Amino acid sequence: MHVRPWLVYLVIAFIGVTPMLIAMLAGVIANLAKCELNEGSVSPCTVAGVDIGKMLYAMGVSGWFTLMTMPAALFAAMCYSIYLLVTR
């Protein structure tokens, strides 16, 4: 099975930035619901009668995982590049 290199790089990049995308999504949801979102504590946020404050807090704090996933993704891209150079 032949895998296209650009597709592998795209998957690696997506894995690297996923936590930041989740944190940005939390910000968008909080803005649309007119709720406060901060890293210090959970703020109440009611949407359709359901408090989603804890979920938004967890999503917002997940952006910190980018500090681990981005270097891991860069390392994986370097390893894959070396693999491509060696096998071709």
Residue pairs with C-beta under 8 A, 6 or more apart in sequence:
5 80
5 84
8 80
9 77
9 80
12 73
12 76
12 77
12 80
13 73
13 77
15 69
15 72
15 73
15 76
16 66
16 69
16 70
16 72
16 73
16 74
17 66
17 69
17 70
17 73
18 69
19 62
19 63
19 64
19 65
19 66
19 69
20 63
20 66
22 59
22 62
22 63
23 59
23 60
23 61
23 62
23 63
23 66
24 63
25 59
26 37
26 56
26 59
26 60
26 62
27 37
27 60
29 52
29 56
29 59
30 36
30 37
30 45
30 56
30 60
33 45
33 46
33 47
33 52
35 43
35 44
35 45
35 53
35 56
36 43
36 45
37 43
37 45
37 56
37 57
37 60
38 60
39 60
39 61
41 57
42 53
42 54
42 57
43 53
43 56
43 57
44 51
44 53
45 51
45 52
45 53
45 56
46 52
